[in-house]
Amino acid sequence: MSEHSSDVPIRFTVPASDVDKPYTTTHESKRSRFIGWCAGIDGIEDAYRLRERSRQHHPDASHHCSAWIAGPPGDNRFIGFDDDGEPGGTAGRPMFHVLEGSGLGCIACVVIRYFGGHKLGTGGLARAYAQTVSETLAALSTQTFVPRRRVTLGLTFADEQPARAWLATHEARIVEATYHANGVTLDVDWPLDARTELGELDVHLHGRASFDDSVS
């Protein structure tokens, strides 16, 4: 995940679907069929992968237009869109404007068009592509993305369960537990915007915990 600027919220809303199981809807305009695919992404490469998957699933479609925000909402460093042969400004840009206005981050959308034999004109195309994305987002399941840093905790066997209980009440995620002769090591993803300092766990355990946050 990219670093965020100071004016971008730390926590933000993202799609609950992913590239392998995108959310889909269908919109029709003058016999042209527009199929919307939307998914959460971890970077620009995922946006490209979503478009390639759409081409594999719909190889006979006329166009596979796309738009994405590969970071937090409001961060314009990792955005993009593509018209895939449609007249310039009639597909990717209107799609992106809908994504931009949604307040969602880490999101990509592909609209697959099957030409129905009737030209829509530039305005009609822009409306159809934008509406397909709007309808897809309207029914999209979302979740909250929480930026985290990886921290390694060294604990005695006796302190493991109290530590787990404390971490569970502070939104920390235990990624891995490694047991050895002297105790247990927990790899933990700690929220960057946590209201409580992780060092308070050491106070809770009377100074017996050790920390290493050098893990990337």
N, C-alpha and C positions, 0 to 999 in steps of 0.2 A: 504494500500500500504506500502511496506517495505521501510525503510530508505535506501538511496543510498550512496555509497562511493564517495569520492571526485573526482575520475576519471570517474564517470558515468555521462552522460549528464542529466540535470534536466528535460528538455523536451525531449520526444522521441516519436517515431511513434509506434502506436498499431493498431491491426485490428479494423475495424469499426463494424464487426459482433460480436455477443455474443454467449454464450453457447446454448441458446434456439433457435437461428437461425444461425447456423454455415454456413460458405461458403463451398461449396462442388465441387469437380471435380472427374472425373473418368479416370483412366489410365489402359491400358491392356497390358499384356506381356505373350506370349505363352498361351493364353486362360485364364490365371488368371486375375481376375478383381480387381483392387485396387481403392477404393473409399476414397478420401481425405476429411477430415472434418477439418476446421480451425476456431478458434474463439478467441476473446479477453477474457482474464481472469483477475479476481481480486485477485487470490491466487491459491495455489496448489489444494485446494478443488475443484475449478472450473475445473481444468484439469482432476481430477478424475470424475467429473460429466459429462464432455464431453464424456469421454470413456464409462461411464455407459449408456448414451443416445445412443451412437453408438451401443452398445450391444442390447439395447431395440429395435432399429429400424432395426437392421440386426442380428437377433438371430441365423441365420443359416450360418453366415460367418465363415470362417476358423480361422481368427485371427483379433484382434483389437489392433494394435500396436500404441504406443503413444509417444509423446515428448512434452516438455513444457519449457518455460522460464517464471516463475511467478514473474517477476520483471523487472527492467530496463535492456536493453541490456548491456552486459559486467559484470553484477553482477551475479556471479556464485553461490550464496548462495541458490537460489530457482529455481534450474533447475532439470530436470529428464527425463527419458525415460524408455520404457518398450517394450520388444520383444514379449510378450504374446505367448510364446511357439515356436516362430521362432528360428532358430539356433542363438546362442549368437552373437551379433554384426552385424546382418544382417538387422535389422529393426529399432529399437528405436534409436540406435546411429547414423546411417546415416540420419535419420529424424532430429535428434537434430542438427547435423552439418549444415543442410540446414537452420534451424531456426536461429542458431547462426550466420551464415553468412549473414542473411537477414538484420540485424541491427534493427529488430523489438523487442519490449518488450511486456510483459504481453500477451503472446500468447501460445496457445496449439494447437496441431494437432494430429488427430487420422487417421490412415490409416487402412481401413477395407479391408481384403483380402478374395476373393472367389477363392478357389483353382480350377484351370482349368484342372487338370489331368496331367500336365507336370511339372517336377521339374525344377526350375530355377538355382539351384546351389547357393552357398553363394554369389558369385559376382553378379549374376543376381538378387537375392533378394535385396541386398543392393542398386543396381542401381534402381530397380523398386520402392522401398520405398522412396528413395531420390527423384526420378523424380516425383513421385506423389505429394510430398510436394512442390517441386519446381513449378510444374504446378499450384498447388492450390494458392501459394503465388503470382504467376505472375499475376493472375486476381483478387487478393484480394483488396477490398477497405480498405483504412487506414485513420487514423485520428491522430492528435497530442494529446498526453497526457500531461496535465499540472498539476504538483503537487501543492496542495493548502493547506492553513490552514483556519480553521473556525474562523471568527471574528464576534462579535456582536456589532452593532452600535446603539447608542441611539441618536435620532434626534427629533427636533421639527417638528410639522406638516408642517410648512413653509419651512423647510430645506429638506423635503423628496424628492421632485422632483429634486432640484439641486443636491442632493447626488446621486440619481439614475442616473442622466445624467453623472455625473463625474465618477461613478463606471463603467458605460457602456463603457466609452472610455478608461478604464484601465484594461480590461479583467476580471473584477470581476463578480462573479455570485451571484445573490441574491437568497438565498435558501428559505427564509421565511420572511414574514412581520407580525409583531404583533402590533396591535393598542391599545392604552390605553389612559387614561385621559390626560396625560402630553405630548403625542407625539407618536412616532412610533419606534419600535425596528426592525432592519434588521439583519438577520443572513446572513453573506456574506462569500463565499469561495474566498479567496484572493490568487493570484498566488505567490508562494514562490520565484520566480525569477523575480518579477515585477521590472521594472526599476525605478518606483516611490514609495516612502514610503507612506504607507496608511495614515500616520499622515498628509500628505499634504492636505487630504480632510478636516481635522479640520481647517487648515489655510484657505482653500477655503470657509469654512463656518464661518469664523471669531471666531473660538474657541468655537462654540456651540455644537460640537459633542462629544460624549463619546464613549470609546472603551473598549471592553473586549475580549481578544484573548485567554482566558483560556478554551474556548469550544473546545473539542477534535474533 
